[in-house]
Amino acid sequence: MRARITLIDDCLYTPYMILGVVVLGFLVFVGAGAHAQTDVSILGNSILTEFTNVYDADIDRIAVWFTTDHTIQSHAVVSGWDVVSDEQTLQMVNGILEQGQSVKVGLKFQGEDANIAWLMASGDDILEQGWILQEEVGEVVGDEIVVNVIGILPESSFHTVPTKPTVGATIRVVGTGFAPNHSLELLIQDSSVDSFMTDSDGGFVTTLTLPENLEDRIEFVIVDGRGNESHPLSLRLDVAPDLHADATLAITSISETFSLGDFLDISGTGRLNSVIVATLINPEQDMISSIPIKVNQEGLWSLSDSMVIPLNSDFGEYTINISDGVSAVSSTWTVEPGTNIAVKAMRSAFEPGQVLKFEGEAMPNTDLTLILQDPNGNEVIIDTIQVGSDGSVEWEYPTQNNSLLGTYMLILTQGSERHITYAGLGSEVEEPIWLIFDQPNYLHSDRPKVTVENVPNEVITFLVASPTDSIVYRDSIELQSNGRAIYEMDIQNFTTGVYTAIAQKGTAQSSYRFGVGLSMSASVVKIDTTRDIYSPGEQVQLLGTATPDSIIRITLLDPDGSIVHTIDTFSDRTGRVAERHIRIPQNAINGDWSIKMSSGSTSDIVTVAVNDVQQNNLSVSVESTGQSADIVVSGASGMYVYISILNGDILIEEPIRAYTTDGGKATSPWTIKISGTYTIVVEDGAETAQTIYDYERN
């Protein structure tokens, strides 16, 4: 079987040489505006692909690789090219494909439902890349067929806002978990009412007005291009207000639950053409905001997108008060965290030398990972604690008198859930700018989606620096009243390389690195570490070299060869790789650990020793001036030590956790209340040390 596959608008049309059958075909996807001419022949688990050069430049490298867990059994390439291949990747190098010329690549592989990516390059410039996806296509009609990718997935779901609409009301339908960038259709009572596209994350938001002729209960269904249907959503409609009467003041529609940053979708009735005032009250009964709302000539009003719950608000019960100057109505609802993690600093500002204290709740009986970053974005400490059965969380970090002043960020993670909170040292919290891209690497034809968060209604300066550190993109992003904006940028004129996006407001700044046109196909990879021996919990500084502008995958493996952590990064335009986000786990076992750096079929491995026992290094002493003393620990391994103070055999207070510096030192202040002979015991998980201290009060 042979098939020529051509991209036309949003559909793929495939002429086949056989009729009236259902087949499995490989679909070749390229970015918008691409020019690849690709001829594909398929027989069972064998595929023959013919690439044609339509560019002015000569092509000297072609790569084909699996992005799924499949293996190449054999391959065939025409003469004139050198082949570099492993189980999942095939590269053709040291050949020349001039404009108008074609070359064929044959693969035989194991497994089903394979995803195959490809690229064509000239020197260091990637001219084009795309994917070959195995999908079920429909019945062939005549000599062509429209191929529709499945849009309804097992995790697809949707809901309406409000959840109890009225006949004739304008509502929003919100969906998540659908296929990305897919065309869907919305049916009500089996009749089509709307069609729309999902975004790159598989979500959508669409607005529509319910027909006036609907009955008491209605059913919503989402349908994709193949006719697959979602699970139906059945709703009972509320009675619509009498639009011909001068309606009394009332709240007719409101959700039971909102999250921080949500707009309040609340509506109701009032006196025709009057002005009412909506006031939002937080759990402490303080007013957050108050705005006037116009009641229309039909006696209806709506907050719509005019009022938002600020991102820095507390969780709990909120109240909305609606008043027309004569009468008033109110309603309450609960603001809940978007995750099971709800932790915040006990104070908005601490003084240098004080302990940063955080309290809250998280998922019970589950490990919680905490990463504290200083105002410069450097990791100060990474800790993992076991949350008890009651779900309560208490965590603290002692600062020094010379600690860096500014806003500290604490990142808390449990499984796939993540929560961020802030604390100020020496000043109030300055809301940092949150900058994130929807993916780390893009084709030139893509339009990256950038999420920016900060203070509501602020204007953020957005810059992009090229691989040579020159500014190649500049714009201003105005945040919405919920402090968030989603910005799309055009990168079709960007050259291949690693770029740095910068978001600025006053002295606050945040940055994010992303790639354009990069591939995981480096021909050279070399990795090294700054040290050979590490203790559990220590950060590993990696240095390496690779083919410039390549995607690099770094994998940490324990002594048993099991993967502990994987991250993707880039090599810059000089081929340099520097990474500091690999850390030996706190509970790491002793032995030889491996760190692998790979890009496509090329890789390099370095081995480091992990040893949590450093005999006879741990020591403790007391430095005092009167009742004020410092307990000084040296030679500790790990991130922290526990200090116990005993008077005789009596433990005078709960053990103190003190965090260590890179040199294994820790200091904890101690106020001595009464005279006596004290025993100070320190433990670091590997060793125990103690000292005796006599104190006589003058």
C-alpha positions as CSV (number, residue, x, y, z in Angstrom):
1,M,0.0,0.0,0.0
2,R,1.2,3.5,-0.8
3,A,-0.2,6.8,0.4
4,R,0.7,10.4,-0.4
5,I,-0.3,12.5,2.7
6,T,-0.8,16.2,2.3
7,L,-1.7,18.8,5.0
8,I,-4.6,20.9,3.8
9,D,-6.0,23.4,6.4
10,D,-6.8,21.4,9.5
11,C,-7.5,18.1,7.8
12,L,-5.3,15.4,6.2
13,Y,-6.5,14.0,2.8
14,T,-5.1,10.6,1.8
15,P,-5.6,9.1,-1.7
16,Y,-5.3,5.3,-1.5
17,M,-4.8,2.7,-4.3
18,I,-7.2,0.4,-2.6
19,L,-10.9,1.0,-2.0
20,G,-13.6,0.1,0.6
21,V,-11.4,-1.0,3.5
22,V,-10.5,0.2,6.9
23,V,-6.7,0.6,7.4
24,L,-4.1,1.8,9.8
25,G,-2.1,4.6,8.2
26,F,0.8,6.7,9.3
27,L,-0.1,10.4,9.2
28,V,2.7,12.9,8.5
29,F,2.2,16.2,10.4
30,V,4.3,19.3,9.8
31,G,3.9,22.8,11.1
32,A,1.8,25.4,9.3
33,G,3.5,26.8,6.3
34,A,5.9,23.8,6.0
35,H,6.9,22.6,2.6
36,A,8.0,19.0,3.1
37,Q,7.0,16.6,0.4
38,T,6.8,13.2,2.0
39,D,5.8,9.9,0.3
40,V,5.0,7.1,2.7
41,S,4.5,3.3,1.9
42,I,3.2,1.0,4.7
43,L,3.1,-2.8,4.9
44,G,2.4,-4.2,8.4
45,N,5.2,-2.9,10.7
46,S,7.4,-1.8,7.8
47,I,7.4,1.8,6.6
48,L,9.2,3.4,3.6
49,T,9.4,7.2,3.7
50,E,10.7,9.3,0.8
51,F,11.9,12.8,1.6
52,T,12.1,15.5,-1.1
53,N,14.2,18.7,-0.7
54,V,12.2,21.8,-1.7
55,Y,14.6,24.2,-0.1
56,D,17.3,26.4,-1.6
57,A,19.8,24.9,0.8
58,D,21.3,21.4,0.5
59,I,20.2,18.9,3.2
60,D,23.0,17.0,4.8
61,R,21.3,15.4,7.8
62,I,18.0,13.5,8.1
63,A,16.9,12.0,11.4
64,V,13.9,9.7,12.2
65,W,13.2,8.6,15.8
66,F,10.5,7.0,17.9
67,T,8.9,9.2,20.6
68,T,7.2,6.1,22.0
69,D,8.6,2.9,23.5
70,H,9.3,1.1,20.2
71,T,12.4,-0.4,18.7
72,I,13.9,-0.6,15.2
73,Q,14.4,-4.1,14.0
74,S,16.1,-3.2,10.8
75,H,16.6,-0.3,8.4
76,A,17.5,0.4,4.7
77,V,19.0,3.6,3.3
78,V,20.2,4.3,-0.2
79,S,24.0,4.5,-0.8
80,G,25.8,7.8,-0.4
81,W,24.8,8.4,3.2
82,D,26.4,7.3,6.5
83,V,23.9,5.8,9.1
84,V,24.1,6.3,12.9
85,S,21.5,4.2,14.5
86,D,20.4,2.6,17.8
87,E,17.2,0.9,19.0
88,Q,15.0,4.0,18.6
89,T,16.9,6.5,16.4
90,L,18.2,6.6,12.9
91,Q,20.4,9.4,11.6
92,M,21.6,9.9,8.0
93,V,24.7,12.0,7.8
94,N,27.6,12.9,5.5
95,G,25.4,12.9,2.4
96,I,24.0,15.7,0.2
97,L,20.4,16.1,-0.9
98,E,20.2,18.9,-3.4
99,Q,17.0,20.9,-4.2
100,G,14.5,18.7,-6.0
101,Q,16.3,15.5,-5.1
102,S,14.7,12.7,-3.0
103,V,16.0,10.0,-0.7
104,K,14.2,7.0,0.8
105,V,14.4,5.6,4.3
106,G,13.0,2.2,5.2
107,L,12.3,1.0,8.8
108,K,10.9,-2.2,10.3
109,F,9.9,-1.9,13.9
110,Q,8.2,-3.8,16.8
111,G,5.0,-2.8,18.6
112,E,1.8,-1.0,17.8
113,D,0.6,2.6,17.9
114,A,4.0,4.0,17.2
115,N,4.8,7.8,17.2
116,I,7.7,8.7,14.9
117,A,9.3,12.1,14.6
118,W,11.6,13.4,11.8
119,L,13.7,16.3,10.8
120,M,15.8,17.6,7.9
121,A,18.8,19.9,8.5
122,S,21.4,21.8,6.6
123,G,24.5,22.2,8.8
124,D,23.3,23.5,12.2
125,D,20.0,24.8,10.8
126,I,16.9,22.6,11.1
127,L,14.9,23.3,7.9
128,E,11.8,21.4,9.0
129,Q,10.6,18.8,11.4
130,G,7.4,17.0,12.1
131,W,5.8,13.7,13.3
132,I,4.5,10.5,11.7
133,L,1.6,9.3,13.9
134,Q,0.0,5.9,13.6
135,E,-3.8,6.5,13.7
136,E,-6.9,4.6,12.7
137,V,-8.5,6.2,9.7
138,G,-12.0,5.8,8.4
139,E,-13.4,3.9,5.4
140,V,-11.9,4.9,2.1
141,V,-14.4,6.6,-0.3
142,G,-13.4,6.9,-3.9
143,D,-9.7,7.7,-4.0
144,E,-9.4,9.9,-1.0
145,I,-10.3,10.1,2.7
146,V,-10.5,12.7,5.4
147,V,-8.5,11.6,8.4
148,N,-9.8,12.7,11.8
149,V,-7.8,12.3,14.9
150,I,-9.7,11.3,18.1
151,G,-10.8,14.3,20.1
152,I,-12.7,12.7,22.9
153,L,-10.4,11.1,25.5
154,P,-11.1,9.0,28.6
155,E,-10.2,12.0,30.8
156,S,-12.4,14.5,28.9
157,S,-14.9,16.4,31.0
158,F,-16.9,19.7,30.8
159,H,-19.3,21.8,32.9
160,T,-21.4,24.9,32.6
161,V,-21.1,28.3,34.4
162,P,-23.4,28.8,36.1
163,T,-24.2,25.2,37.1
164,K,-27.9,25.9,37.2
165,P,-28.8,28.1,34.2
166,T,-32.1,29.5,33.2
167,V,-33.9,29.2,29.9
168,G,-32.6,31.9,27.5
169,A,-29.6,32.6,29.7
170,T,-26.1,33.2,28.4
171,I,-23.7,30.6,29.8
172,R,-20.1,29.5,29.5
173,V,-19.2,25.9,28.7
174,V,-15.7,24.9,30.1
175,G,-13.9,21.7,29.1
176,T,-10.6,20.0,30.0
177,G,-8.8,16.8,29.0
178,F,-9.7,16.8,25.3
179,A,-7.3,16.3,22.4
180,P,-5.2,19.5,21.8
181,N,-6.0,21.8,18.9
182,H,-9.0,19.7,17.9
183,S,-12.3,20.8,16.4
184,L,-15.4,19.8,18.5
185,E,-19.1,20.3,18.3
186,L,-21.6,21.0,21.2
187,L,-25.0,19.4,21.0
188,I,-28.1,20.2,23.2
189,Q,-30.9,17.7,22.9
190,D,-29.1,16.2,19.9
191,S,-29.1,19.6,18.1
192,S,-25.8,21.3,17.2
193,V,-25.5,24.7,19.0
194,D,-21.8,25.5,18.7
195,S,-18.5,24.4,17.3
196,F,-15.0,25.4,18.5
197,M,-11.3,24.4,18.8
198,T,-9.5,23.2,21.8
199,D,-6.3,24.9,22.9
200,S,-2.8,23.3,23.0
201,D,-3.6,21.9,26.5
202,G,-6.8,20.2,25.3
203,G,-9.1,22.7,27.0
204,F,-11.8,25.1,25.8
205,V,-14.2,27.9,26.9
206,T,-17.1,28.8,24.8
207,T,-20.1,31.1,25.4
208,L,-23.6,30.5,24.1
209,T,-27.2,31.5,24.7
210,L,-29.7,28.8,25.6
211,P,-32.7,28.6,23.3
212,E,-36.0,29.8,24.7
213,N,-37.9,26.5,23.8
214,L,-36.0,24.2,26.1
215,E,-37.8,22.0,28.5
216,D,-37.2,21.5,32.3
217,R,-34.2,19.2,31.9
218,I,-31.6,19.3,29.0
219,E,-28.6,17.2,28.0
220,F,-25.2,18.5,26.7
221,V,-22.9,16.3,24.6
222,I,-19.5,17.0,23.0
223,V,-18.8,15.3,19.6
224,D,-15.5,15.1,17.8
225,G,-14.8,14.8,14.0
226,R,-15.2,11.0,14.1
227,G,-18.6,11.2,15.8
228,N,-17.3,10.1,19.1
229,E,-19.4,11.4,22.0
230,S,-18.4,12.6,25.4
231,H,-20.2,11.5,28.6
232,P,-23.5,13.5,28.6
233,L,-24.0,16.4,31.0
234,S,-27.6,16.5,32.3
235,L,-28.9,19.7,33.9
236,R,-32.2,20.9,35.3
237,L,-33.0,24.4,34.2
238,D,-34.1,27.1,36.7
239,V,-37.2,29.1,36.0
240,A,-36.4,32.3,34.1
241,P,-37.4,35.6,35.8
242,D,-40.4,37.4,34.6
243,L,-38.9,40.0,32.3
244,H,-42.0,42.1,32.0
245,A,-42.3,42.8,35.7
246,D,-40.2,45.3,37.7
247,A,-38.3,42.5,39.4
248,T,-37.3,42.6,43.0
249,L,-33.6,42.5,44.1
250,A,-32.4,38.9,44.0
251,I,-29.4,36.7,43.3
252,T,-30.5,34.0,40.9
253,S,-27.3,32.3,39.9
254,I,-24.1,31.7,41.8
255,S,-21.5,28.8,41.9
256,E,-21.1,26.9,45.2
257,T,-17.3,27.0,45.0
258,F,-14.7,29.4,43.6
259,S,-10.8,29.3,43.6
260,L,-8.4,32.2,44.1
261,G,-8.0,34.2,40.9
262,D,-11.5,33.3,39.7
263,F,-13.9,35.9,38.3
264,L,-17.2,35.9,40.1
265,D,-19.9,34.7,37.8
266,I,-22.9,35.9,39.7
267,S,-26.2,37.2,38.3
268,G,-29.6,38.2,39.4
269,T,-32.6,40.6,39.1
270,G,-33.3,44.1,40.2
271,R,-35.4,47.2,39.5
272,L,-35.4,48.1,35.8
273,N,-32.5,50.5,34.8
274,S,-31.4,51.0,38.4
275,V,-27.8,50.9,39.7
276,I,-26.9,48.4,42.4
277,V,-23.7,48.0,44.4
278,A,-21.9,44.6,44.8
279,T,-19.5,44.2,47.8
280,L,-17.1,41.3,48.3
281,I,-16.4,40.3,51.9
282,N,-13.5,37.9,52.9
283,P,-13.5,35.3,55.7
284,E,-12.2,37.9,58.2
285,Q,-15.3,40.1,57.3
286,D,-13.1,42.7,55.6
287,M,-14.3,44.3,52.4
288,I,-12.1,43.3,49.4
289,S,-13.8,45.3,46.7
290,S,-17.1,47.2,45.9
291,I,-18.3,48.1,42.4
292,P,-21.5,49.5,40.9
293,I,-23.6,47.4,38.5
294,K,-26.2,48.6,36.0
295,V,-29.5,46.7,35.9
296,N,-30.7,46.5,32.3
297,Q,-34.1,47.3,30.9
298,E,-35.1,43.7,31.4
299,G,-34.4,43.8,35.1
300,L,-31.3,41.6,34.9
301,W,-27.7,42.2,36.2
302,S,-24.5,40.3,36.1
303,L,-21.0,40.6,37.6
304,S,-19.6,38.7,34.6
305,D,-15.8,39.6,34.4
306,S,-15.9,42.7,36.6
307,M,-15.0,41.2,40.0
308,V,-12.3,38.8,40.9
309,I,-11.1,37.0,44.1
310,P,-7.4,38.2,44.4
311,L,-4.7,35.5,44.1
312,N,-3.2,36.5,47.5
313,S,-6.5,36.1,49.4
314,D,-7.1,33.5,52.2
315,F,-9.2,30.4,51.8
316,G,-12.6,30.1,53.5
317,E,-16.1,31.4,53.3
318,Y,-16.7,34.6,51.3
319,T,-19.9,36.8,51.1
320,I,-21.3,38.9,48.3
321,N,-23.6,41.7,49.3
322,I,-25.9,43.3,46.7
323,S,-27.7,46.5,47.6
324,D,-29.9,49.0,45.6
325,G,-30.0,51.5,48.4
326,V,-33.5,50.3,49.6
327,S,-33.1,46.6,50.1
328,A,-30.1,44.2,50.2
329,V,-29.5,40.5,49.5
330,S,-26.4,38.4,50.1
331,S,-25.0,34.9,49.4
332,T,-22.0,33.0,50.6
333,W,-19.7,30.4,49.1
334,T,-16.4,28.7,49.9
335,V,-13.0,29.5,48.3
336,E,-11.0,26.3,48.2
337,P,-7.4,25.7,47.2
338,G,-6.9,24.4,43.7
339,T,-4.8,21.6,45.2
340,N,-4.7,19.6,48.5
341,I,-1.8,21.8,49.6
342,A,-2.7,25.0,51.5
343,V,0.5,26.3,53.3
344,K,1.5,29.9,54.0
345,A,4.0,31.9,56.0
346,M,3.0,32.7,59.5
347,R,4.0,36.4,58.9
348,S,4.4,38.4,55.8
349,A,7.8,39.7,56.9
350,F,10.6,38.4,59.1
351,E,13.7,40.0,60.4
352,P,17.2,38.7,59.5
353,G,18.3,36.0,62.1
354,Q,14.6,35.0,62.7
355,V,13.2,31.6,61.7
356,L,10.9,31.6,58.6
357,K,7.8,29.6,59.7
358,F,5.2,28.1,57.5
359,E,2.0,26.3,58.5
360,G,-1.0,24.8,56.8
361,E,-2.4,21.6,55.4
362,A,-1.5,19.0,52.8
363,M,-2.6,15.5,51.8
364,P,-2.3,13.2,54.8
365,N,0.1,10.3,55.1
366,T,2.0,11.4,52.0
367,D,5.6,12.8,51.5
368,L,5.7,16.5,50.9
369,T,8.7,18.0,49.1
370,L,9.7,21.6,49.9
371,I,12.1,23.8,47.9
372,L,13.0,27.2,49.3
373,Q,14.4,29.8,46.9
374,D,16.1,33.0,47.8
375,P,15.3,36.4,46.2
376,N,17.8,35.7,43.4
377,G,16.0,32.4,42.6
378,N,18.8,30.2,44.0
379,E,17.8,27.0,45.9
380,V,18.5,27.5,49.6
381,I,17.3,24.1,50.8
382,I,15.3,21.1,49.6
383,D,13.5,19.1,52.2
384,T,11.1,16.1,52.2
385,I,8.7,15.6,55.2
386,Q,6.1,13.0,55.9
387,V,2.7,14.6,56.4
388,G,0.8,12.9,59.3
389,S,-2.7,11.5,59.4
390,D,-4.2,14.9,60.4
391,G,-2.8,16.6,57.3
392,S,-1.2,19.4,59.2
393,V,2.1,20.9,58.0
394,E,4.7,22.9,60.1
395,W,8.0,23.8,58.5
396,E,10.7,26.3,59.3
397,Y,14.0,27.6,58.1
398,P,16.4,29.6,60.3
399,T,18.0,32.7,58.7
400,Q,21.2,34.4,59.6
401,N,21.9,38.0,60.3
402,N,23.7,38.3,56.9
403,S,21.1,36.3,54.9
404,L,20.0,37.8,51.6
405,L,17.1,40.3,52.1
406,G,14.0,40.2,49.9
407,T,11.1,37.8,49.0
408,Y,11.7,34.0,49.5
409,M,9.6,31.5,47.6
410,L,8.6,28.1,49.0
411,I,7.6,25.5,46.4
412,L,5.6,22.6,47.9
413,T,5.0,19.4,45.8
414,Q,3.0,16.2,46.5
415,G,2.8,13.9,43.5
416,S,1.5,16.0,40.6
417,E,0.1,18.8,42.8
418,R,2.2,21.9,43.4
419,H,1.7,25.0,45.6
420,I,3.8,28.2,46.0
421,T,3.8,30.6,48.9
422,Y,6.1,33.6,49.8
423,A,7.8,35.1,52.8
424,G,9.6,38.5,53.1
425,L,13.0,38.8,54.9
426,G,13.8,42.3,56.0
427,S,10.8,43.7,54.0
428,E,7.2,42.9,53.1
429,V,6.6,40.4,50.3
430,E,7.1,41.9,46.9
431,E,4.8,39.8,44.7
432,P,7.3,38.1,42.2
433,I,6.5,37.8,38.5
434,W,5.5,34.2,37.6
435,L,6.6,33.4,34.0
436,I,6.0,30.0,32.4
437,F,5.8,28.7,28.8
438,D,3.4,25.9,27.7
439,Q,6.4,23.8,26.5
440,P,10.2,24.0,26.5
441,N,10.9,23.7,22.7
442,Y,9.0,24.9,19.6
443,L,8.9,24.5,15.9
444,H,9.4,27.8,14.0
445,S,5.7,27.7,13.0
446,D,4.5,27.4,16.6
447,R,3.0,30.2,18.6
448,P,4.2,29.8,22.2
449,K,1.6,30.5,24.9
450,V,3.2,32.4,27.8
451,T,1.5,32.7,31.2
452,V,2.4,35.7,33.3
453,E,1.2,36.3,36.9
454,N,1.7,39.3,39.2
455,V,-0.4,42.0,40.8
456,P,-3.8,42.6,39.1
457,N,-3.9,45.1,36.3
458,E,-0.1,45.6,36.3
459,V,1.7,46.2,33.0
460,I,4.6,43.8,32.6
461,T,7.5,44.5,30.2
462,F,8.2,41.3,28.2
463,L,11.6,40.8,26.4
464,V,13.2,37.9,24.6
465,A,17.0,37.7,24.3
466,S,18.6,35.8,21.4
467,P,21.3,33.1,21.8
468,T,23.8,36.0,21.4
469,D,22.1,38.0,24.2
470,S,20.7,40.6,21.9
471,I,17.0,41.7,22.4
472,V,15.0,40.3,19.5
473,Y,11.5,40.7,20.9
474,R,9.8,43.4,23.0
475,D,6.2,44.0,24.1
476,S,4.0,45.0,27.1
477,I,1.6,42.6,28.7
478,E,-1.3,44.0,30.7
479,L,-2.5,41.6,33.4
480,Q,-6.2,41.1,34.0
481,S,-8.0,41.9,37.2
482,N,-7.1,38.4,38.4
483,G,-3.4,39.1,38.1
484,R,-3.0,36.8,35.2
485,A,-2.5,37.0,31.4
486,I,-1.9,34.4,28.7
487,Y,0.2,35.9,25.9
488,E,0.9,34.4,22.4
489,M,4.1,35.3,20.6
490,D,5.2,34.9,17.0
491,I,8.6,33.1,16.6
492,Q,8.5,32.3,12.8
493,N,11.5,34.7,12.2
494,F,13.6,33.3,15.1
495,T,16.7,31.3,14.1
496,T,17.4,27.9,15.7
497,G,18.7,28.2,19.2
498,V,18.1,28.8,22.9
499,Y,16.3,32.0,23.9
500,T,15.7,33.7,27.2
501,A,12.3,35.3,28.0
502,I,12.4,38.1,30.6
503,A,9.4,39.6,32.4
504,Q,10.1,42.9,34.2
505,K,8.3,45.3,36.5
506,G,10.3,47.9,38.4
507,T,13.1,46.0,40.1
508,A,11.3,42.6,40.0
509,Q,12.3,40.3,37.2
510,S,11.7,36.7,36.1
511,S,13.2,34.7,33.3
512,Y,12.6,31.5,31.4
513,R,14.7,29.6,28.8
514,F,13.1,28.0,25.8
515,G,14.3,26.5,22.6
516,V,13.3,27.1,19.0
517,G,13.9,24.4,16.3
518,L,16.0,22.2,18.6
519,S,16.1,18.5,18.3
520,M,17.3,15.6,20.5
521,S,19.9,14.5,18.0
522,A,23.3,15.8,19.2
523,S,26.3,14.0,17.6
524,V,28.6,14.8,20.6
525,V,27.8,14.6,24.3
526,K,30.2,14.8,27.2
527,I,29.3,15.1,30.9
528,D,31.3,15.8,34.1
529,T,30.7,16.8,37.7
530,T,32.6,19.3,39.9
531,R,33.1,16.5,42.6
532,D,33.3,12.8,42.8
533,I,31.8,12.2,46.3
534,Y,28.4,13.5,47.6
535,S,26.3,13.1,50.7
536,P,22.5,12.5,50.6
537,G,20.6,15.8,50.0
538,E,23.5,17.5,48.3
539,Q,23.2,19.4,45.0
540,V,25.2,18.1,42.0
541,Q,26.7,20.7,39.7
542,L,26.9,19.3,36.2
543,L,29.1,20.6,33.4
544,G,29.2,19.3,29.9
545,T,29.5,19.8,26.2
546,A,27.3,18.7,23.3
547,T,26.4,19.6,19.7
548,P,25.3,23.3,19.9
549,D,21.5,24.0,20.2
550,S,20.5,20.5,21.1
551,I,17.9,19.1,23.6
552,I,19.7,17.3,26.4
553,R,18.2,14.8,28.8
554,I,19.8,14.3,32.2
555,T,18.9,11.1,34.1
556,L,20.0,10.3,37.7
557,L,20.2,6.5,38.4
558,D,20.7,4.8,41.8
559,P,23.2,1.9,42.4
560,D,20.5,-0.6,41.2
561,G,20.1,1.2,37.9
562,S,16.7,2.6,38.7
563,I,15.8,6.0,37.4
564,V,15.4,8.5,40.2
565,H,15.1,11.8,38.4
566,T,15.0,13.1,34.8
567,I,15.1,16.6,33.5
568,D,15.5,18.1,30.0
569,T,17.7,21.1,29.3
570,F,19.6,22.6,26.3
571,S,23.1,23.1,25.0
572,D,23.8,26.7,24.1
573,R,25.2,28.0,20.8
574,T,28.7,27.1,21.9
575,G,27.8,23.6,22.9
576,R,28.0,24.3,26.7
577,V,25.7,22.5,29.1
578,A,25.5,23.6,32.8
579,E,22.8,22.2,35.1
580,R,22.3,22.6,38.8
581,H,18.9,21.1,39.4
582,I,20.0,17.5,40.0
583,R,20.2,16.7,43.7
584,I,21.0,13.4,45.5
585,P,17.9,12.4,47.4
586,Q,17.9,12.8,51.2
587,N,17.2,9.1,51.7
588,A,19.8,8.0,49.1
589,I,21.6,4.7,49.8
590,N,25.4,4.5,49.8
591,G,27.0,3.4,46.6
592,D,27.9,4.4,43.1
593,W,25.2,6.6,41.5
594,S,25.2,7.3,37.7
595,I,24.3,10.5,35.9
596,K,23.5,10.0,32.2
597,M,23.4,12.9,29.7
598,S,21.9,11.9,26.4
599,S,20.5,13.4,23.2
600,G,18.9,11.0,20.7
601,S,21.3,8.0,20.2
602,T,24.3,9.8,21.7
603,S,25.0,9.7,25.5
604,D,27.7,9.8,28.2
605,I,27.7,8.6,31.8
606,V,29.5,9.8,34.9
607,T,29.6,7.9,38.2
608,V,29.7,9.6,41.6
609,A,30.0,8.0,45.0
610,V,27.3,8.7,47.6
611,N,28.4,8.2,51.2
612,D,26.3,9.3,54.2
613,V,28.9,8.2,56.8
614,Q,31.8,10.5,57.6
615,Q,33.3,9.1,60.8
616,N,34.6,11.3,63.6
617,N,33.6,14.5,61.7
618,L,30.6,15.5,63.7
619,S,31.2,17.8,66.7
620,V,29.2,20.3,68.8
621,S,30.3,23.1,71.1
622,V,28.7,26.0,73.0
623,E,29.7,29.7,72.6
624,S,28.0,31.9,75.2
625,T,27.8,35.4,76.6
626,G,25.8,35.1,79.8
627,Q,22.4,33.6,79.2
628,S,22.7,34.1,75.4
629,A,24.5,31.2,73.7
630,D,25.0,29.6,70.3
631,I,25.1,25.9,69.8
632,V,27.7,25.4,67.0
633,V,27.8,22.1,65.0
634,S,30.6,21.1,62.6
635,G,31.3,18.2,60.3
636,A,27.6,17.3,59.7
637,S,26.4,15.3,56.7
638,G,23.0,15.9,55.1
639,M,20.9,19.0,55.0
640,Y,20.1,19.4,58.7
641,V,20.8,18.1,62.2
642,Y,18.7,17.6,65.3
643,I,19.9,19.2,68.6
644,S,18.7,18.0,72.0
645,I,19.4,19.8,75.3
646,L,19.2,17.8,78.5
647,N,19.5,18.9,82.2
648,G,20.6,15.7,83.8
649,D,18.3,13.0,82.3
650,I,15.5,15.5,81.5
651,L,14.9,16.8,78.0
652,I,14.2,20.5,78.6
653,E,12.6,21.1,75.2
654,E,11.7,19.4,71.9
655,P,14.7,18.6,69.7
656,I,15.7,21.5,67.5
657,R,16.2,21.1,63.7
658,A,19.1,23.2,62.4
659,Y,20.0,23.4,58.7
660,T,23.6,23.0,57.7
661,T,25.7,25.0,55.2
662,D,27.7,23.5,52.4
663,G,30.6,23.0,54.8
664,G,28.5,20.9,57.2
665,K,28.1,23.7,59.8
666,A,25.0,24.7,61.7
667,T,24.3,27.2,64.4
668,S,21.3,27.3,66.7
669,P,20.6,30.1,69.3
670,W,20.0,29.0,72.9
671,T,18.7,31.1,75.8
672,I,19.8,29.5,79.1
673,K,17.2,30.1,81.8
674,I,18.6,28.5,84.9
675,S,22.0,27.4,86.3
676,G,23.0,23.7,85.8
677,T,25.0,21.2,83.9
678,Y,23.6,20.6,80.4
679,T,24.3,17.9,77.9
680,I,23.9,18.9,74.3
681,V,23.4,16.0,71.8
682,V,23.5,16.5,68.1
683,E,22.5,13.9,65.4
684,D,22.8,14.1,61.6
685,G,21.3,10.6,60.7
686,A,24.8,9.0,60.4
687,E,26.6,10.1,63.6
688,T,25.9,11.4,67.1
689,A,28.0,13.8,69.0
690,Q,27.6,15.5,72.4
691,T,29.2,18.0,74.8
692,I,28.8,19.0,78.4
693,Y,28.2,22.6,79.3
694,D,28.2,24.1,82.9
695,Y,26.3,27.3,83.4
696,E,26.2,29.3,86.7
697,R,24.0,32.3,86.7
698,N,25.6,35.4,88.3
